[in-house]
Amino acid sequence: MAIQMLTDSNGGGRRLGWRMSLALVFVLLAGARELCAGEYPDRFVWIFGWNLSRPQDVTEIEPILRNAAAAGLNGAVVSFGLDTLCKRPPEYFERLQTIRQLCEELNLDLIPAIFSVGYGSILTHNRNLAEGFLVDNALFEVRGTTAHYVPESGAELVNGGFEEFQKNRALGYRFHDQPGEVSFIDTSVFRSGKASLRMENFRANPHGHGRVMQEIKVLPWRCYRVSLWVKTEELQPAGCFQMTVLAGNRNLSPQQFDVSGTQDWRRVALLFNSLELDTVRIYAGVWGGRSGRFWLDDFKLEEVGPINVLRRPGTPVAVKSADGGTTYEEGKDFEPVVDPQLSFGRVDREPLTLRIIPGGRIRPNDRLRVSYYHGLSINRGQVTVCMAEPELYEIFDHEAELLARHLRPRRVLLNMDEIRMGGTCAACRGRNMAKLLGECISKQVAILRRHLPDVEVYIWSDMLDPHHNAHSDYYLVDGDFTGSWNHVPRDLNIAVWGGKPRPESLKFFAEEGFHILIACYYDADDLEDVKGWLTLAKTTPKVRGFMYTPWTKKYGLLTNFGKLLQP
């Protein structure tokens, strides 16, 4: 029909010049090809797992981009540490420009993923911006020119070496799963003493559990360390071993440990803050075990002194006399408290001491009450940033200016997902967490548009989704994220993510009037879940596209993903 229109104008039989006719044919065919590339305007690939620190990063990324373009995709969302540009060396920018030029050649829109609060990328600028947990009125004693932390709770694990037992039952524990069937006292294999606790035969438990638990009295607002030695033999599935601290249904230190299926004795440890609680339950073992065995020994709980102490306006240090009658002044009575290491993943460091200034009001043998805030890492190193600290937004502004200078992107994705701490330091305590989150996102958008006036902003969905993470009782957050979606700009594009289709999430955001990008796939062995998302998209308004979203550099199905998006 297009060719007929070109050769027969107004029905009068007059032919256009052949050069003009051919040019118009090419234009229309090009448009047709563009339409055939996909009915959705957004067809992205998520490039994750590279930070451009190595020359081979570019070499590894290039074929993925070429495959994406060949599959009809038109955007590459990249997470290269692009909100820490002021920390990058010259070779980083050389590699970034190579990627940018490649995307331009392939007609792929380069879309930076930036501004992570939940995973603390901004901590590269200032590690003290981490969310803080209060230690309140802890006892210190002055010895000479330093004051030392004095544990008061007396909390300890009973029979941590499993030396006291009756048959296969370890004494002092609230329970361990199915003594004599799943759990056994082993006097042949142990790390110290004369016994350990061995667990195996997990299929004898309906849930595959092999756990031990002890309930402990603690003091509120204290920092504790739990440690344990574990040995494994052909333990499956990988990663099923856990050690955790619970209060009710709340996990006080969600952690994942890299315990191999077969390994000799290895120590694992974690920190937790007791918050307002006076009792906790400490677990170790496997949930959903299938085969193999493991041994536990030297289970230990300690109340610890200042580790990972944070210093910013929202995390003050207060020092008083033991009777509370005298408040001491930092810089006059005691030296400024600074943690020189501030390494959230290291839990075995020696605690800080308080250095007394000669001539001040604090005397040898005085007893002090000290309050301070410390940071925590969870889930293999995740540390959340405090959203209420003004310095955070100064950093965002600085980095947005650099982003505009080096990339000038048309679109960005806000990495505002899985914000698992908040509401616990002096800056954000008592705040409406839904409103605080919305204010943070709104400020990020305003900052970006100050430097990139026409930028289109996408954001991960989970912290704005009541069917995902926008609710109360979320990890270590003191507060409720319900209603967060009411406090953000309405022109955000919501990247709804997950492996399995989430019909309730798509329906929610569509009814709220947001445009939707479906971020699916998630390292599956096939594209069946993606097909389910596509089926949902056909009946959901406001869906503007899809993103192929792996987390383990699994790009083998990218070409077939692109084919699914073709009409």
C-alpha atoms as one frame of an Amber mdcrd trajectory, in Angstrom:
protein
   0.000   0.000   0.000   2.854   2.389   0.854   4.508   1.772  -2.544   1.226
   2.259  -4.362   0.739   5.607  -2.667   4.217   6.643  -3.699   3.668   5.887
  -7.381   0.114   7.151  -7.794  -0.603  10.591  -6.413  -4.173  11.905  -5.997
  -5.412   9.125  -8.292  -4.172  11.070 -11.294  -1.575   8.556 -12.405   1.311
  11.027 -12.094   4.506   9.286 -11.009   6.879  10.835  -8.516  10.541  11.031
  -9.379  12.171   7.660  -8.775  14.747   9.088  -6.382  12.110  10.663  -4.166
   9.977   7.528  -4.340  12.833   5.299  -3.277  13.779   7.630  -0.419  10.247
   7.635   0.936  10.089   3.856   0.696  13.213   3.586   2.833  11.800   6.019
   5.387   8.593   4.061   5.732  10.358   0.725   5.858  12.650   2.049   8.578
   9.606   3.129  10.564   8.038  -0.263  10.057  11.187  -1.954  11.337  11.104
   0.254  14.414   7.501  -0.725  15.113   8.336  -4.393  14.631  11.148  -4.123
  17.161   8.524  -4.082  19.891   5.180  -2.599  20.794   6.594  -1.220  24.032
   8.636   2.006  23.917  10.871   0.815  26.764  12.860  -2.359  26.033  15.828
  -2.425  28.377  18.579  -4.692  29.598  19.992  -4.449  33.144  23.809  -4.419
  33.156  24.865  -5.369  36.669  28.010  -6.740  38.292  30.655  -4.487  36.727
  32.110  -1.272  38.154  34.547  -0.402  35.328  37.509  -0.941  37.645  39.157
  -3.350  35.159  39.945  -3.003  31.443  38.187  -6.329  30.780  34.911  -4.916
  32.146  34.369  -3.156  28.820  35.310  -6.295  26.909  32.769  -8.330  28.887
  29.976  -5.770  28.610  30.295  -5.116  24.864  28.811  -8.417  23.590  25.847
  -8.035  25.942  25.105  -4.600  24.513  25.455  -5.859  20.952  23.141  -8.786
  21.662  20.623  -6.443  23.276  20.571  -4.174  20.232  20.274  -7.133  17.849
  17.350  -8.424  19.931  15.469  -5.158  19.432  16.136  -3.598  22.840  16.680
   0.143  23.032  18.078   0.860  26.502  20.853  -0.327  28.828  20.383   0.389
  32.533  23.836   0.355  34.099  25.007   0.219  37.690  28.660   1.283  37.534
  28.929   3.224  40.802  27.714   6.329  38.984  26.816   8.146  42.213  30.472
   8.153  43.323  31.948   9.872  40.282  34.073  12.258  42.327  35.969   9.242
  43.699  36.805   7.721  40.301  40.247   7.662  38.612  40.796   8.848  35.007
  40.761   5.315  33.569  37.220   4.847  34.911  35.989   7.754  32.788  37.839
   6.414  29.736  35.965   3.115  30.080  32.693   4.912  30.765  33.067   6.913
  27.561  33.818   3.745  25.616  30.555   2.246  26.880  28.712   5.457  26.104
  30.026   5.575  22.531  29.153   1.914  22.019  25.585   2.549  23.193  25.290
   5.493  20.800  26.542   3.315  17.941  23.959   0.647  18.792  21.087   3.120
  19.388  20.853   2.040  23.020  19.910   4.665  25.564  22.488   4.567  28.402
  20.460   4.822  31.627  22.385   5.275  34.911  21.132   3.531  38.060  22.048
   5.825  40.946  21.425   7.081  44.495  21.202   3.922  46.567  20.050   4.450
  50.152  19.300   0.838  51.033  22.713  -0.430  49.946  24.686   2.609  51.031
  26.730   3.439  47.945  26.879   6.990  49.302  28.920   5.707  52.255  31.952
   5.980  49.980  31.638   9.718  50.589  31.086   9.503  54.352  30.703   6.211
  56.203  29.191   8.038  59.177  25.996   8.527  57.157  25.038   4.925  57.936
  21.827   4.441  59.908  22.623   4.271  63.627  21.452   2.114  66.522  21.455
   3.502  70.040  23.487   2.214  72.973  21.965   4.086  75.906  23.634   4.866
  79.237  26.257   2.144  79.003  28.593   1.861  81.995  32.269   2.894  81.662
  34.980   2.901  84.341  37.977   5.221  84.268  41.326   3.485  84.553  44.158
   5.967  84.424  43.624   8.151  81.371  41.038   5.962  79.603  37.491   4.859
  80.346  36.544   1.278  79.478  33.180  -0.301  78.696  31.782  -2.474  81.513
  29.221  -5.159  80.523  26.269  -5.220  82.913  23.743  -7.639  81.497  25.525
 -10.840  82.431  23.934 -12.344  79.322  25.603 -15.523  78.139  24.764 -18.724
  76.358  24.517 -21.687  78.700  26.434 -24.835  77.747  27.846 -23.259  74.586
  30.328 -26.111  74.263  27.584 -28.786  74.473  29.553 -30.471  77.268  26.472
 -31.021  79.414  23.962 -33.443  77.985  21.672 -36.356  78.632  21.863 -38.912
  75.837  21.375 -36.758  72.705  19.824 -33.787  74.460  22.031 -30.749  75.165
  21.139 -29.131  78.496  20.250 -25.468  78.806  18.706 -25.025  75.361  15.079
 -24.169  74.711  15.132 -26.835  71.997  17.109 -28.509  69.275  15.321 -30.346
  66.517  14.450 -34.024  67.147  17.255 -35.238  69.465  18.425 -38.690  68.422
  16.836 -38.356  64.986  18.094 -35.061  63.541  20.395 -33.723  66.288  23.019
 -35.768  68.132  25.650 -35.194  70.794  28.965 -36.157  69.177  31.855 -37.091
  71.471  34.114 -38.092  68.559  34.145 -34.845  66.556  34.479 -31.524  68.377
  36.500 -28.331  68.253  37.179 -28.040  71.978  36.208 -29.830  75.153  34.794
 -33.303  74.722  31.602 -32.880  72.666  29.811 -31.012  69.902  26.280 -30.991
  68.512  25.895 -32.781  65.160  22.876 -32.462  62.879  21.914 -34.645  59.906
  18.996 -36.625  58.461  17.109 -33.402  57.723  14.409 -35.134  55.704  13.177
 -36.628  58.975  11.917 -33.124  59.748   8.852 -32.066  57.699  10.505 -28.699
  56.945  14.093 -29.869  56.594  15.029 -28.090  59.826  18.086 -28.839  61.900
  18.346 -26.043  64.488  19.289 -25.274  68.044  17.838 -22.360  70.043  18.420
 -20.718  73.402  16.385 -17.877  74.921  18.509 -15.211  76.635  17.770 -12.259
  78.927  19.468  -9.074  77.684  19.560  -5.396  78.610  17.699  -3.003  76.296
  19.736  -0.713  74.052  22.973  -2.678  74.144  25.210  -4.119  71.452  25.879
  -7.870  71.539  28.070 -10.253  69.582  27.110 -13.864  68.863  29.752 -16.293
  67.619  29.850 -19.996  66.829  32.170 -22.572  65.288  30.696 -24.748  62.523
  32.017 -27.710  60.541  30.208 -29.161  57.497  30.248 -32.300  55.387  28.397
 -32.405  52.031  25.734 -30.052  53.406  22.991 -29.213  50.907  21.496 -26.961
  49.695  24.224 -24.346  49.464  23.714 -21.459  51.854  21.169 -23.189  54.059
  23.202 -22.681  57.250  22.139 -19.666  59.296  22.694 -18.037  62.659  20.088
 -15.511  63.680  18.636 -13.547  66.605  14.859 -13.214  66.882  12.477 -11.279
  69.097   8.914 -12.270  68.312   8.911 -12.422  64.521  11.546  -9.707  64.252
  15.047 -10.602  63.074  17.563  -8.378  64.872  20.508  -9.235  62.648  19.512
 -10.748  59.303  22.689 -12.357  58.019  23.842 -14.775  55.376  27.069 -16.668
  55.920  29.329 -18.124  53.249  29.470 -21.552  54.855  30.583 -24.129  52.275
  29.001 -27.543  51.891  32.180 -29.210  53.129  34.602 -27.307  55.346  36.626
 -27.707  58.519  35.844 -25.772  61.682  35.141 -22.123  60.937  34.006 -19.296
  63.185  30.958 -17.221  62.213  29.854 -14.123  64.127  27.338 -11.297  64.051
  26.431  -8.131  65.952  22.945  -7.096  67.013  21.386  -4.290  68.990  18.836
  -5.326  71.615  16.722  -2.199  70.953  13.964  -1.884  73.582  13.920  -5.651
  74.228  14.847  -7.649  77.317  14.657 -11.168  75.839  15.930 -12.621  72.561
  16.073 -16.065  70.967  19.349 -17.117  69.387  19.215 -19.777  66.656  21.815
 -21.674  64.660  21.377 -24.409  62.097  19.655 -25.062  58.793  16.203 -24.299
  57.458  15.213 -26.445  54.511  18.203 -28.778  54.662  18.221 -31.746  52.290
  21.367 -33.759  52.896  24.795 -33.864  54.507  25.640 -32.962  58.080  27.200
 -30.258  60.233  28.647 -29.843  63.712  28.363 -26.883  66.129  30.682 -25.989
  68.998  31.742 -23.078  71.204  28.495 -21.093  70.910  29.013 -17.707  72.620
  27.178 -14.446  73.426  28.983 -11.276  74.593  27.876  -7.772  75.451  30.415
  -5.620  73.613  31.646  -2.055  73.866  31.806   0.669  71.211  32.279  -0.829
  67.732  31.433   1.013  64.488  30.614   4.211  66.367  28.990   6.790  64.078
  29.647  10.525  64.301  27.319  12.976  62.583  24.641  15.391  63.841  22.100
  12.559  64.051  24.391  10.270  66.055  25.671  12.280  69.047  27.808  10.950
  71.889  26.716  11.860  75.435  28.829  11.273  78.551  27.499  11.752  82.091
  28.518  10.842  85.586  27.139   7.524  86.831  24.564   9.325  88.982  23.507
  11.501  86.035  24.311  14.709  87.901  27.151  15.904  85.660  27.261  16.125
  81.879  30.755  16.085  80.461  31.905  17.982  77.381  33.635  16.449  74.396
  36.913  18.196  73.687  37.261  19.472  77.252  36.623  16.520  79.542  37.203
  13.696  77.052  38.770  13.557  73.626  36.525  13.455  70.539  35.195   9.957
  69.972  36.180   8.774  66.508  36.174   5.221  65.186  39.199   5.124  62.850
  38.146   1.856  61.183  34.346   2.010  60.886  34.252  -1.298  59.042  30.682
  -2.546  59.383  31.458  -6.064  58.251  34.128  -6.635  60.891  32.520  -7.662
  64.164  35.585  -8.954  66.033  37.417  -5.658  66.502  38.463  -4.411  69.906
  35.986  -1.812  71.213  36.936   1.842  71.515  37.905   3.371  74.838  37.119
   6.877  76.006  40.270   9.004  76.309  40.203  11.368  79.291  41.673  14.878
  78.887  44.042  15.828  81.741  42.758  18.795  83.685  39.135  18.017  82.849
  36.422  17.110  85.319  36.660  13.332  84.895  38.877  11.664  87.493  40.524
   8.231  87.806  38.137   5.509  89.039  35.077   7.561  88.074  32.123   5.614
  86.706  30.415   7.091  83.654  27.235   6.579  81.670  27.844   6.883  77.918
  25.325   6.950  75.064  26.322   6.580  71.409  25.178   5.138  68.097  26.717
   2.309  66.097  26.245   0.962  62.585  25.325  -2.570  61.522  25.639  -4.565
  58.335  23.149  -7.242  57.363  22.804  -9.721  54.505  26.476  -9.986  53.537
  27.360  -6.344  54.033  24.226  -4.307  53.337  24.332  -0.973  55.220  21.510
   1.554  54.898  22.012   5.330  54.859  20.007   7.684  57.080  17.524   9.572
  54.872  17.113  12.426  57.375  20.738  13.636  57.406  21.109  16.876  55.354
  24.634  15.995  54.174  23.152  13.162  52.114  21.427  15.630  49.791  24.566
  17.734  49.389  26.275  14.596  48.089  23.370  13.804  45.763  23.557  17.316
  44.322  27.311  17.152  43.796  27.076  13.773  42.077  24.113  14.819  39.918
  26.183  17.730  38.594  29.019  15.337  37.685  26.565  12.921  36.084  25.210
  15.734  33.904  28.731  16.788  32.959  29.981  13.331  31.978  26.889  11.568
  30.583  23.948  13.946  30.204  21.476  11.033  30.364  17.886  11.364  29.163
  16.701   8.836  31.734  17.885   7.583  35.122  16.820   4.823  37.508  16.763
   5.549  41.233  18.256   2.620  43.180  15.810   3.180  46.046  15.105  -0.457
  46.839  15.237  -2.626  49.976  15.714   0.136  52.563  16.047  -2.187  55.544
  17.059   0.231  58.317  15.674   3.556  59.470  13.938   5.407  62.273  16.561
   4.482  64.873  19.045   7.384  65.034  18.443  10.838  66.490  17.949  12.346
  63.013  15.093  10.070  61.930  13.733   8.589  65.171  10.004   9.246  65.483
   9.653  10.342  61.869   6.849   9.084  59.662   8.965   6.675  57.619   6.589
   6.648  54.640   6.748  10.422  54.441  10.507  10.507  55.022  11.038   8.052
  52.172   8.769  10.080  49.916  10.618  13.275  50.812  13.945  11.615  50.046
  12.766  10.446  46.620  11.203  13.841  45.847  14.454  15.603  46.732  16.413
  13.215  44.532  14.137  13.967  41.584  14.362  17.730  42.174  18.166  17.555
  42.396  18.421  15.579  39.166  16.157  18.008  37.314  18.176  20.947  38.567
  21.091  19.612  36.533  19.139  17.627  33.918  15.895  19.578  33.422  14.231
  17.105  31.050  15.393  13.881  32.642  12.858  11.067  32.910  13.051   9.232
  36.241  12.447   5.534  36.910  12.527   3.884  40.331  12.443   0.344  41.711
   8.954  -0.474  42.904   9.305  -2.361  46.178   9.490   0.533  48.662   6.378
   2.098  47.112   4.411  -1.139  46.845   2.126  -2.249  49.723   2.238  -5.759
  48.242   6.024  -5.835  48.474   8.090  -3.824  51.001   5.996  -0.711  51.695
   4.601  -1.850  55.038   5.425  -2.003  58.753   7.739  -4.501  60.498  10.264
  -4.365  57.682  13.658  -5.690  58.754  15.306  -3.226  61.204  13.121  -0.224
  60.363  11.430   1.400  63.344   8.334   2.696  61.604   5.944   2.021  58.770
   6.430   2.562  55.013   2.708   2.197  54.286   1.536   5.115  52.165   4.991
   6.016  50.836   3.517   6.165  47.312   1.451   9.187  48.342   4.557  11.310
  48.899   6.433  10.930  45.591   6.179  12.703  42.213   3.401  11.232  40.098
   5.489  11.262  36.915   7.836   8.563  38.212   8.072   5.428  36.104   7.803
   2.442  38.431  10.095  -0.521  37.715   8.012  -3.376  39.138  10.447  -6.188
  39.813  10.425  -9.852  40.668  10.801 -13.321  39.230   7.234 -14.551  39.484
   4.536 -12.271  38.028   3.023  -9.834  40.535  -0.500  -9.052  39.275  -1.445
  -7.232  42.475   1.550  -4.896  42.089   0.830  -4.057  38.460  -2.812  -3.405
  39.279  -1.887  -1.187  42.222   0.495   1.097  40.318  -1.783   1.305  37.294
  -4.704   2.381  39.502  -2.433   4.934  41.202  -1.720   6.420  37.767   1.981
   5.576  37.486   3.597   4.375  34.277   5.152   0.934  34.666   8.342  -0.751
  33.518   8.287  -4.501  34.208  11.719  -5.621  35.436  11.534  -9.396  35.156
  13.508 -12.604  34.484  15.811 -12.865  37.576  18.206 -15.624  36.482  15.661
 -18.331  35.716  16.536 -21.226  33.413  13.713 -20.299  31.045  11.406 -17.406
  30.189   8.150 -18.869  31.472   7.791 -16.201  34.171   8.482 -13.514  31.574
   5.642 -14.906  29.473   3.409 -14.617  32.534   4.370 -10.948  32.915   3.627
 -10.368  29.230   0.181 -11.879  29.640  -0.532  -9.563  32.575   0.762  -6.543
  30.661  -1.836  -7.056  27.935  -4.628  -6.323  30.411  -2.821  -3.717  32.520
  -2.865  -0.056  31.472   0.215   2.145  31.854   2.771  -0.599  31.092   5.377
   1.057  28.918   7.944  -1.681  28.661  10.104  -4.505  29.960  13.625  -4.936
  31.282  15.686  -8.140  31.151  16.928  -8.179  34.745  19.596 -10.677  35.839
  21.630 -10.494  39.050  24.300 -13.118  38.289  25.459 -12.028  34.819  23.131
 -14.566  33.230  22.489 -13.147  29.746  22.033 -16.354  27.742  18.300 -15.798
  27.215  18.564 -12.146  26.221  17.963 -12.789  22.509  14.851 -14.853  23.179
  13.657 -12.198  25.641  13.816  -9.640  22.835  11.837 -11.932  20.542   9.056
 -12.182  23.124   8.619  -8.404  23.031   7.999  -8.389  19.283   4.317  -8.011
  18.335
